[in-house]
Amino acid sequence: MPQVSLYLNEKTYAKVRRAAEAESISISKWVSEKLDRTISADWPDGFDKLFGSIIDDSFKAPRRDTFTSDAVREKL
């Protein structure tokens, strides 16, 4: 398994150490889990193709303002 070295200031290291202790796991495992969760927080493949894929009359576009009643503005 590859190893990575991290350089943390004392304050950050203390927070990481306390967080790992609170979960009763090693610092290495805590950091690894946080990295895995952050890196895998992507949308699944093909997610962007779902837009408009549901045909249902209850889905309606919101009413758009015409801005005809907007405040009079000074011309620049």
N, CA, C and O atoms as a GROMACS GRO file, in nm:
protein
  304
    1MET      N    1   0.085  -0.118   0.000
    1MET     CA    2   0.000   0.000   0.000
    1MET      C    3   0.090   0.124   0.000
    1MET      O    4   0.182   0.133   0.081
    2PRO      N    5   0.064   0.219  -0.091
    2PRO     CA    6   0.145   0.341  -0.095
    2PRO      C    7   0.131   0.422   0.034
    2PRO      O    8   0.028   0.418   0.102
    3GLN      N    9   0.237   0.495   0.064
    3GLN     CA   10   0.235   0.582   0.182
    3GLN      C   11   0.250   0.726   0.139
    3GLN      O   12   0.315   0.757   0.039
    4VAL      N   13   0.189   0.816   0.216
    4VAL     CA   14   0.195   0.959   0.188
    4VAL      C   15   0.237   1.029   0.316
    4VAL      O   16   0.189   0.996   0.424
    5SER      N   17   0.325   1.127   0.304
    5SER     CA   18   0.363   1.209   0.419
    5SER      C   19   0.288   1.340   0.412
    5SER      O   20   0.278   1.401   0.305
    6LEU      N   21   0.237   1.385   0.524
    6LEU     CA   22   0.168   1.513   0.531
    6LEU      C   23   0.241   1.604   0.628
    6LEU      O   24   0.293   1.560   0.730
    7TYR      N   25   0.244   1.730   0.595
    7TYR     CA   26   0.303   1.829   0.684
    7TYR      C   27   0.190   1.917   0.735
    7TYR      O   28   0.130   1.991   0.657
    8LEU      N   29   0.162   1.909   0.864
    8LEU     CA   30   0.055   1.985   0.927
    8LEU      C   31   0.111   2.073   1.036
    8LEU      O   32   0.210   2.038   1.100
    9ASN      N   33   0.048   2.187   1.057
    9ASN     CA   34   0.089   2.266   1.173
    9ASN      C   35   0.035   2.198   1.299
    9ASN      O   36  -0.053   2.112   1.290
   10GLU      N   37   0.086   2.237   1.414
   10GLU     CA   38   0.050   2.171   1.540
   10GLU      C   39  -0.100   2.178   1.568
   10GLU      O   40  -0.159   2.082   1.616
   11LYS      N   41  -0.161   2.292   1.540
   11LYS     CA   42  -0.303   2.312   1.568
   11LYS      C   43  -0.389   2.215   1.484
   11LYS      O   44  -0.481   2.153   1.536
   12THR      N   45  -0.357   2.204   1.356
   12THR     CA   46  -0.432   2.115   1.267
   12THR      C   47  -0.408   1.969   1.306
   12THR      O   48  -0.501   1.889   1.308
   13TYR      N   49  -0.283   1.935   1.338
   13TYR     CA   50  -0.252   1.799   1.378
   13TYR      C   51  -0.330   1.761   1.504
   13TYR      O   52  -0.381   1.649   1.514
   14ALA      N   53  -0.340   1.851   1.598
   14ALA     CA   54  -0.414   1.823   1.722
   14ALA      C   55  -0.561   1.796   1.691
   14ALA      O   56  -0.622   1.707   1.751
   15LYS      N   57  -0.620   1.874   1.599
   15LYS     CA   58  -0.760   1.853   1.561
   15LYS      C   59  -0.779   1.717   1.494
   15LYS      O   60  -0.876   1.646   1.523
   16VAL      N   61  -0.686   1.681   1.406
   16VAL     CA   62  -0.694   1.552   1.337
   16VAL      C   63  -0.680   1.439   1.438
   16VAL      O   64  -0.755   1.341   1.435
   17ARG      N   65  -0.584   1.452   1.527
   17ARG     CA   66  -0.562   1.348   1.629
   17ARG      C   67  -0.685   1.329   1.716
   17ARG      O   68  -0.725   1.215   1.741
   18ARG      N   69  -0.746   1.440   1.762
   18ARG     CA   70  -0.867   1.431   1.846
   18ARG      C   71  -0.984   1.368   1.769
   18ARG      O   72  -1.059   1.288   1.824
   19ALA      N   73  -0.998   1.405   1.641
   19ALA     CA   74  -1.107   1.350   1.560
   19ALA      C   75  -1.090   1.198   1.542
   19ALA      O   76  -1.186   1.123   1.551
   20ALA      N   77  -0.966   1.156   1.518
   20ALA     CA   78  -0.939   1.012   1.502
   20ALA      C   79  -0.964   0.938   1.634
   20ALA      O   80  -1.020   0.829   1.634
   21GLU      N   81  -0.922   0.997   1.743
   21GLU     CA   82  -0.945   0.936   1.874
   21GLU      C   83  -1.094   0.925   1.905
   21GLU      O   84  -1.138   0.825   1.961
   22ALA      N   85  -1.170   1.026   1.868
   22ALA     CA   86  -1.314   1.025   1.893
   22ALA      C   87  -1.383   0.912   1.817
   22ALA      O   88  -1.485   0.861   1.862
   23GLU      N   89  -1.328   0.874   1.702
   23GLU     CA   90  -1.384   0.765   1.623
   23GLU      C   91  -1.316   0.632   1.652
   23GLU      O   92  -1.348   0.529   1.591
   24SER      N   93  -1.221   0.633   1.746
   24SER     CA   94  -1.144   0.514   1.786
   24SER      C   95  -1.075   0.447   1.667
   24SER      O   96  -1.076   0.324   1.654
   25ILE      N   97  -1.015   0.530   1.581
   25ILE     CA   98  -0.940   0.478   1.468
   25ILE      C   99  -0.806   0.551   1.461
   25ILE      O  100  -0.786   0.654   1.526
   26SER      N  101  -0.714   0.497   1.382
   26SER     CA  102  -0.583   0.560   1.370
   26SER      C  103  -0.594   0.689   1.288
   26SER      O  104  -0.690   0.710   1.214
   27ILE      N  105  -0.495   0.774   1.306
   27ILE     CA  106  -0.490   0.898   1.229
   27ILE      C  107  -0.483   0.865   1.080
   27ILE      O  108  -0.550   0.930   0.999
   28SER      N  109  -0.404   0.766   1.043
   28SER     CA  110  -0.390   0.727   0.904
   28SER      C  111  -0.525   0.685   0.845
   28SER      O  112  -0.560   0.725   0.734
   29LYS      N  113  -0.600   0.604   0.919
   29LYS     CA  114  -0.730   0.558   0.872
   29LYS      C  115  -0.828   0.675   0.864
   29LYS      O  116  -0.907   0.683   0.770
   30TRP      N  117  -0.824   0.765   0.960
   30TRP     CA  118  -0.914   0.881   0.960
   30TRP      C  119  -0.890   0.968   0.837
   30TRP      O  120  -0.984   1.006   0.767
   31VAL      N  121  -0.762   0.999   0.812
   31VAL     CA  122  -0.727   1.082   0.696
   31VAL      C  123  -0.765   1.009   0.567
   31VAL      O  124  -0.819   1.071   0.475
   32SER      N  125  -0.738   0.881   0.559
   32SER     CA  126  -0.770   0.803   0.439
   32SER      C  127  -0.921   0.805   0.412
   32SER      O  128  -0.962   0.822   0.297
   33GLU      N  129  -1.002   0.788   0.515
   33GLU     CA  130  -1.149   0.790   0.498
   33GLU      C  131  -1.196   0.927   0.451
   33GLU      O  132  -1.284   0.936   0.365
   34LYS      N  133  -1.139   1.033   0.508
   34LYS     CA  134  -1.180   1.168   0.467
   34LYS      C  135  -1.141   1.195   0.322
   34LYS      O  136  -1.219   1.254   0.247
   35LEU      N  137  -1.023   1.152   0.282
   35LEU     CA  138  -0.980   1.169   0.143
   35LEU      C  139  -1.069   1.089   0.048
   35LEU      O  140  -1.110   1.140  -0.057
   36ASP      N  141  -1.098   0.964   0.083
   36ASP     CA  142  -1.185   0.882  -0.001
   36ASP      C  143  -1.322   0.947  -0.019
   36ASP      O  144  -1.374   0.951  -0.130
   37ARG      N  145  -1.378   0.997   0.089
   37ARG     CA  146  -1.510   1.059   0.084
   37ARG      C  147  -1.507   1.186  -0.002
   37ARG      O  148  -1.600   1.212  -0.077
   38THR      N  149  -1.402   1.264   0.009
   38THR     CA  150  -1.390   1.388  -0.068
   38THR      C  151  -1.369   1.360  -0.216
   38THR      O  152  -1.430   1.424  -0.301
   39ILE      N  153  -1.283   1.268  -0.246
   39ILE     CA  154  -1.251   1.237  -0.385
   39ILE      C  155  -1.368   1.170  -0.456
   39ILE      O  156  -1.390   1.195  -0.575
   40SER      N  157  -1.444   1.088  -0.387
   40SER     CA  158  -1.553   1.016  -0.452
   40SER      C  159  -1.684   1.094  -0.448
   40SER      O  160  -1.789   1.038  -0.479
   41ALA      N  161  -1.680   1.222  -0.412
   41ALA     CA  162  -1.802   1.303  -0.404
   41ALA      C  163  -1.836   1.362  -0.540
   41ALA      O  164  -1.878   1.477  -0.550
   42ASP      N  165  -1.819   1.283  -0.645
   42ASP     CA  166  -1.849   1.325  -0.781
   42ASP      C  167  -1.986   1.274  -0.821
   42ASP      O  168  -2.038   1.180  -0.762
   43TRP      N  169  -2.044   1.337  -0.921
   43TRP     CA  170  -2.170   1.286  -0.976
   43TRP      C  171  -2.139   1.159  -1.054
   43TRP      O  172  -2.032   1.148  -1.114
   44PRO      N  173  -2.230   1.063  -1.053
   44PRO     CA  174  -2.207   0.940  -1.129
   44PRO      C  175  -2.204   0.966  -1.280
   44PRO      O  176  -2.263   1.063  -1.328
   45ASP      N  177  -2.137   0.879  -1.353
   45ASP     CA  178  -2.132   0.892  -1.499
   45ASP      C  179  -2.273   0.895  -1.556
   45ASP      O  180  -2.359   0.817  -1.514
   46GLY      N  181  -2.296   0.983  -1.650
   46GLY     CA  182  -2.426   0.992  -1.716
   46GLY      C  183  -2.530   1.074  -1.642
   46GLY      O  184  -2.642   1.090  -1.690
   47PHE      N  185  -2.495   1.126  -1.525
   47PHE     CA  186  -2.592   1.203  -1.447
   47PHE      C  187  -2.645   1.323  -1.525
   47PHE      O  188  -2.763   1.354  -1.517
   48ASP      N  189  -2.558   1.389  -1.600
   48ASP     CA  190  -2.598   1.507  -1.675
   48ASP      C  191  -2.697   1.474  -1.787
   48ASP      O  192  -2.765   1.564  -1.837
   49LYS      N  193  -2.706   1.350  -1.826
   49LYS     CA  194  -2.798   1.311  -1.932
   49LYS      C  195  -2.940   1.289  -1.878
   49LYS      O  196  -3.032   1.268  -1.958
   50LEU      N  197  -2.960   1.293  -1.747
   50LEU     CA  198  -3.092   1.271  -1.688
   50LEU      C  199  -3.185   1.391  -1.703
   50LEU      O  200  -3.306   1.376  -1.692
   51PHE      N  201  -3.129   1.510  -1.727
   51PHE     CA  202  -3.210   1.629  -1.737
   51PHE      C  203  -3.316   1.613  -1.845
   51PHE      O  204  -3.284   1.581  -1.959
   52GLY      N  205  -3.441   1.634  -1.808
   52GLY     CA  206  -3.552   1.624  -1.902
   52GLY      C  207  -3.596   1.482  -1.930
   52GLY      O  208  -3.677   1.459  -2.020
   53SER      N  209  -3.546   1.385  -1.855
   53SER     CA  210  -3.580   1.245  -1.883
   53SER      C  211  -3.712   1.203  -1.820
   53SER      O  212  -3.763   1.095  -1.852
   54ILE      N  213  -3.770   1.284  -1.731
   54ILE     CA  214  -3.898   1.250  -1.668
   54ILE      C  215  -4.009   1.324  -1.742
   54ILE      O  216  -4.007   1.447  -1.752
   55ILE      N  217  -4.104   1.249  -1.792
   55ILE     CA  218  -4.219   1.310  -1.858
   55ILE      C  219  -4.335   1.303  -1.759
   55ILE      O  220  -4.391   1.197  -1.734
   56ASP      N  221  -4.369   1.417  -1.703
   56ASP     CA  222  -4.472   1.424  -1.600
   56ASP      C  223  -4.532   1.564  -1.603
   56ASP      O  224  -4.458   1.662  -1.596
   57ASP      N  225  -4.663   1.575  -1.614
   57ASP     CA  226  -4.729   1.704  -1.622
   57ASP      C  227  -4.714   1.788  -1.495
   57ASP      O  228  -4.734   1.910  -1.499
   58SER      N  229  -4.679   1.725  -1.384
   58SER     CA  230  -4.665   1.802  -1.261
   58SER      C  231  -4.535   1.883  -1.258
   58SER      O  232  -4.519   1.972  -1.175
   59PHE      N  233  -4.443   1.851  -1.348
   59PHE     CA  234  -4.319   1.928  -1.356
   59PHE      C  235  -4.341   2.042  -1.454
   59PHE      O  236  -4.351   2.021  -1.575
   60LYS      N  237  -4.347   2.162  -1.402
   60LYS     CA  238  -4.371   2.279  -1.487
   60LYS      C  239  -4.261   2.381  -1.464
   60LYS      O  240  -4.207   2.394  -1.354
   61ALA      N  241  -4.229   2.452  -1.570
   61ALA     CA  242  -4.129   2.558  -1.558
   61ALA      C  243  -4.185   2.670  -1.470
   61ALA      O  244  -4.304   2.701  -1.481
   62PRO      N  245  -4.104   2.729  -1.385
   62PRO     CA  246  -4.153   2.838  -1.300
   62PRO      C  247  -4.190   2.961  -1.382
   62PRO      O  248  -4.133   2.985  -1.489
   63ARG      N  249  -4.286   3.037  -1.332
   63ARG     CA  250  -4.326   3.161  -1.398
   63ARG      C  251  -4.211   3.259  -1.392
   63ARG      O  252  -4.147   3.275  -1.288
   64ARG      N  253  -4.184   3.324  -1.502
   64ARG     CA  254  -4.074   3.419  -1.507
   64ARG      C  255  -4.128   3.560  -1.506
   64ARG      O  256  -4.225   3.591  -1.576
   65ASP      N  257  -4.066   3.646  -1.428
   65ASP     CA  258  -4.105   3.786  -1.424
   65ASP      C  259  -4.065   3.854  -1.555
   65ASP      O  260  -3.962   3.821  -1.615
   66THR      N  261  -4.148   3.949  -1.598
   66THR     CA  262  -4.117   4.024  -1.721
   66THR      C  263  -4.038   4.150  -1.690
   66THR      O  264  -3.986   4.214  -1.781
   67PHE      N  265  -4.031   4.187  -1.565
   67PHE     CA  266  -3.960   4.306  -1.518
   67PHE      C  267  -4.023   4.435  -1.571
   67PHE      O  268  -3.956   4.538  -1.578
   68THR      N  269  -4.151   4.429  -1.609
   68THR     CA  270  -4.218   4.551  -1.654
   68THR      C  271  -4.246   4.646  -1.539
   68THR      O  272  -4.262   4.766  -1.560
   69SER      N  273  -4.251   4.594  -1.419
   69SER     CA  274  -4.276   4.680  -1.304
   69SER      C  275  -4.148   4.713  -1.229
   69SER      O  276  -4.153   4.749  -1.112
   70ASP      N  277  -4.035   4.702  -1.295
   70ASP     CA  278  -3.907   4.731  -1.234
   70ASP      C  279  -3.897   4.881  -1.205
   70ASP      O  280  -3.964   4.961  -1.270
   71ALA      N  281  -3.816   4.918  -1.111
   71ALA     CA  282  -3.798   5.059  -1.073
   71ALA      C  283  -3.733   5.135  -1.189
   71ALA      O  284  -3.653   5.079  -1.263
   72VAL      N  285  -3.768   5.262  -1.203
   72VAL     CA  286  -3.707   5.346  -1.304
   72VAL      C  287  -3.562   5.371  -1.264
   72VAL      O  288  -3.534   5.404  -1.149
   73ARG      N  289  -3.473   5.354  -1.357
   73ARG     CA  290  -3.332   5.369  -1.327
   73ARG      C  291  -3.272   5.485  -1.404
   73ARG      O  292  -3.316   5.518  -1.514
   74GLU      N  293  -3.173   5.545  -1.345
   74GLU     CA  294  -3.102   5.658  -1.409
   74GLU      C  295  -3.021   5.605  -1.526
   74GLU      O  296  -2.951   5.504  -1.514
   75LYS      N  297  -3.030   5.672  -1.639
   75LYS     CA  298  -2.952   5.632  -1.757
   75LYS      C  299  -2.809   5.680  -1.740
   75LYS      O  300  -2.785   5.793  -1.700
   76LEU      N  301  -2.717   5.595  -1.769
   76LEU     CA  302  -2.575   5.631  -1.756
   76LEU      C  303  -2.516   5.676  -1.887
   76LEU      O  304  -2.398   5.710  -1.893
   0.00000   0.00000   0.00000
